[in-house]
Amino acid sequence: MPETLFDYEAHLAACARGERSALHHLYVQESPRLLGVAKRLVRDTALAEDIVHDAFIKIWHGAAGFDPARGSARGWMFSLTRHLALNFLRDHRREIQSDIDLPDDTETVDTAVHSGRIHHCLEQLEPARRTCLLHAYVDGYSHAEISHKLNTPLGTVKAWIKRSLTALRECMG
């Protein structure tokens, strides 16, 4: 079944005009994946839920400042959520215990991501495996959701993600 196209920019513009229903639609559309992103970083469901709540408050108040020339509306929402989670970790000096063994302090993680190292390492993966990994760790999809989305056996998806994490760990070395 094809996914319905969701107009994130139009919903952010509606939020900027004060239309609460637009925020509700954004929440219904993206909160599960944003929760997945936050949970991967903070490793605690309750904290992740608080972060997503705060993210939607920021989305509501910051919608007028969204600039489509700087990136996609969906990407902006994910970036905002990710930064809230990283700020929480930084403020509380919690260690990141990442599945790919990135350094423990978030500034080093940010540097690794923004320096392009992780992008280089991701590019080394086969496209199908890279897609699985991004769906799991960026979009917050479960292994079963990825399996269904890619029409690939669940065991294959799990193996690809496990091997891809190993390859990233070695590449990031």
C-alpha positions, 0 to 999 in steps of 0.5 A: 500500500503506497504511503500518502504524501504528507505536506510537512511545509504546509502544516508548519505554515499552518502552525505559524498561523496558529492553527492547532489542528496542523500541530495535531496532524504533525504529531499524529504523523511523526511522533512515533518516529521522533520518539524512536530517535529520542529513545535511541539517544537517551535510552529511556522511554519517559525521558524520550516522551518528555523530549518529544513533547518539548520538541512539539512545543518548539515546533509550534512556537518556531514554525514561523522561523522554519526556512525551506531553503535550508532543508526539509520541514521533516528534517527540521523536526527531526533535527530539532528533536535530536538536538533537544535529546543531545542537549539533555544528555550534555546538560545531565552529563549522561553517557551515550551508550550507542550501538555503534560505539561512538565516543561517549561525549555528545560534542565528539558525536556531533563533531563525528557526524558533522565532519562527514566521517559517518556520512563517508562510512554510511556511503560504504554500505550497500544501499539496501543495508544503509536504508535499513540502518537509516530507517532504524536509527533515524526514522525510528522504525522497528525491524518489523516495520522496516521488513514490511516497508522494504518487503524483505524478510525480518531475519534479513533486515535484522542481519543487515542492521547488525552487520551494518553496525559492525561495519560502521564501528570498524569504519569509525574506528 
